[in-house]
Amino acid sequence: MLYPVSPMLARVLPAAERLRLAQERLLPHGWVDVVFQASLFAAYYMVYSLIRGFAEVNGAIAFANARDLIHIERSLHIFVEPQIQAWAMGSHALMDVASWLYLNAQTTVTIAAILYVYFKHNERFYLLRNMLGIAMTVALVVYAIFPTAPPRFLPEWGFVDSVAAFTGVRVEHLSASMSALVNPYAAVPSMHVAFALIISSQLLRLVRARALKTAFALYPLLITFVIIATANHFIIDAVLGALTALISVLAAYRLANYGPFAWRLTAAPATARG
């Protein structure tokens, strides 16, 4: 015998169904996958920071490598970083914005992009995650074999530590616990540029609004200006950061369909198809 459904229950059932469908769209693998992926990112970034910070580096070698980069750039007639910073320092507001972006854009834009891709384009998330992981691994290797002092440590070439002036904190004044997570000689490659290119390369394919496409197309150029204007990287650092991004993107695409389950770390295989 069929019993009539009350009007209230008839309204509740479609609402519950809509809620279920919305959850499936946002969380196709459930909350367990959200927690797992967040823990994976946190663990990897902590390991990355610790290895980067605890790297035993001879400061003399790092400064020698920095001067070698200057020599290479001068021989190529591209050593223009002091002039770029001098021009930027003509505007106090511009330098404050550049310093703020250097300190915050890497984290806020990257995290926002990761969250957007996970919740709106989940099938692309695992590929993006692997790109970022490969990039950080490549960077750790280069930090170990080619420690390099940033331009801000070379005032004899006309560089000014604008970020220290903006925050009032210098690396050498950090507490022991904080300095353990910071390697002041990790200038090559520029991970600001690498992350900016990886994020932009993926979001340009996903966003539809013309304004957003333009913003993401220009974002790596903005970050390149920021790292040079604040005397945190040389032009060669930016070029090598771009190369790191290229290697990471190509490697992630190459391995996406052929890596084992442990590589994907998800029940839904990442796909190399756009």
N, C-alpha and C positions, 0 to 999 in steps of 0.2 A: 504494500500500500504506500502511495506517495503522499507525503505531507507537504502542504504549501510552505514556501519559504517566506518568513516575515519580511516586510519592506526594509527594516533596519539591517537584517542579515544580508539582504540582497545588495544593500549599499556597501556593507563592510567587506564582502567577498571580493568585489572588483578592486577595492582599495588595497586589500591584502595582496591580490594578484599583481597589481601595479607595483607595489613595494617589492615583491619578490623579483619581478622582472628588472626593476631598477637596480636591485642588489646584484643580480646576475651580470648586469652590464658593467657596474662599477667594480665588482669583486668576482670575476669569473672563476677564481680558484678559492674563494672564501677568505675569511679572516686569518686562517692559519698561514696562508701564503703571504699576506700582508706583513704579519709579524716576522715570518721567516726571512723575507727579503729585507726588511728594515734591520733585522739583527745581522744579516749577512753584510750589508753595507757598513753598519757600525763597526763590526768586527774587523772588516778589511781595512777601513779607514784608520782604526786604532793601530793595527799592525803596521800599516803604511807610515803613520806618524811616528811610531816608536822606532822603527828601523831607520827612517829618515833622520830622526833626532839623535839616535845613539850612534850613528855612523862616526867611526873614528876618523877624523879629518885633520890633516896637517894644514894649518892656516897658510903657511908659506906656499904650499902647493896650490891652494885655492887662489891665492893672490897672483901667483905666477901664471896660472891658467887664464885668469881674467885679463892680465896684461897681454897674454898671447892672443886673446880674442880681439883686444884693441888693435894689436899689430896687424892681425888679419884684416880687420875692418878698414884700417887706414890704408892698407895695400890695395883694397878693393874700392877705396874712396867712398865708403858708406858709414864712416864713423861720424855720425851726425847727432848722436844722442845728447851730447852737452848742449848743442844749439837748440834741439827740441825742448829740452828741459828749461833752458834759459828763456825761450819764447813763452812757454807755458807759465813760468813763474812771473811773467808780466801781469798776470791776473791772479790775485789772491783767491778769488772765488773758484776759478778754474782748477787751481792746485788743490783746494780743499775737496772739490768734487772728485778729482782724479784720485786723491789719497783715499777718500771714502770708498770709491768704487774698487780700488785695489784691495782694501780690507774686506769688503762685503760682497761684491758681485760674484766672486768665485763660489761662495757658499750659497747665497740666496738664489741666484739664478739657476745654479746647477740643481739644487734641491727642488725648486719649483718645477723645473723641467722634468725631473725624475718623477715627481708626483703626478704631473699632468699626463705624462706618457703612461704611467701605470694605470691611472683611473680612466683615462679616455681612449687610450690605444694600447691596451694591455698586451696584445700580441707582439708589439714592437719593444716592450719594456726590457725583455730579457736580452735582446740584442744590444740595446743601449747600455744596460748594466755591464755586459761583457766588454764593450768598448772601453768604458771607464776603468774597469779592472785591469785590462791589458795595458792601458796608458799609464796607470800608476805603477805597474810592474816594470815597464820599460824605464820609467823615470827613476825608480829606485836603483836599477842597474847603472844608469848613467851617472847618478849622484855618487855612486860608490867608486866608479872608475875615473870620473872627471869632475871632481869638486871644483866649484868656481865661485869666487867672491862676486857679489852683485856690484853694479856701478856705484851704488851709494857708499860703498866702503873705499872709494877711490877719489877723495876730494881734490887730490892734486890734478885731476883731469877736469875739474870744474863741477863735479857732481855734488848735489845736496840731498840729504836724506829727508825728503819731504813728508814721508809717512811718519817718521819720528817727530818731526816738527808739528804735524797735525795731531798726533796722539799724546805727545809728551813722553813716550816710552821708547827706549832704544833696546835692541836685542841684547846687548851686553848687560843691561840692567834687569833682565828678567830673573825671576826666582829660579832656584835650581830645579824645582818640579816643572815649571813652565819651559825652561830652556831645554829640558830633556826631550821635549816634543818639537823643538825648532832646530833645523839645520840651517845656519846662516849662509852656508856655502852650497846651497841647492838651487843655483841660478839656471843651470843647464839640464834639461830643457825647461822652457817656461810652461808650467802646467796651467797657468791662467789662459794662455793661448790655446793649448791642447784641448782643455775642457770646453772653451768657447767654441772651437771649431767642431768638436764632436756633438755638442748640444745643438748648435746651429744646423749642422748637416742633417740631423734627424728631424728637428722641428720644422725646417723649411718644407719637408715632405708631408707634414701632418697638419699644419695650420692652413686656413683658407683665406683669412682676411689679408688684404694686400698690405695694410699697415704693419701687421705682425710679420709677414714675410720680409718686408723691407727692414724691420727692426732686427730680425735674426740674421739677415744677410750682412748688416752693418756691425753687428755685435762683436765679431772677432776683430774687426778693424778698430773699434772703440777700445777694446781690451789691449790691443797691441799699443795704441797710443798711451793708454794709462800706465802700462808697465814700463814704458820708456820715459814718459814724462816724470814719473815718480822715482826714476833711477833705480828700479829694482831689476831690470834686465837689459841686456844688449839686444841689438837687432838680430844677431846670430842666435841668441836664446829663443827669440820669437820664431825664427825660421825652423829651429830644431823642435820647438814645441809643435809647430804645424806638421813637421815630419812625423813626430810621435803620434799625433792625431791620425794622420794618414795610415800609418802602420797599424794602429789599433782598429780603425774602421775596417780596413781590408782584412785583417786577421779575424775579426769578429764575424764578418760576412762569410769568410772562407770556412770557418769552423762551425758556423751556426747549424748547418744541416748534417754535419758529420761527427760532431763531438758526441761523446757518450752522455748518458743521463747525468752523471756527476758534473759534467761541464755545464749543462743547461740548468740544473738545479730547479727544475720545474716540470710539471706533468705535461705542460703545453710546449712543444718544441719551438724555439725561436726560428723564424723563417728568414731566409735571405731575400725573399721576394718582396718587392715593394708593394 
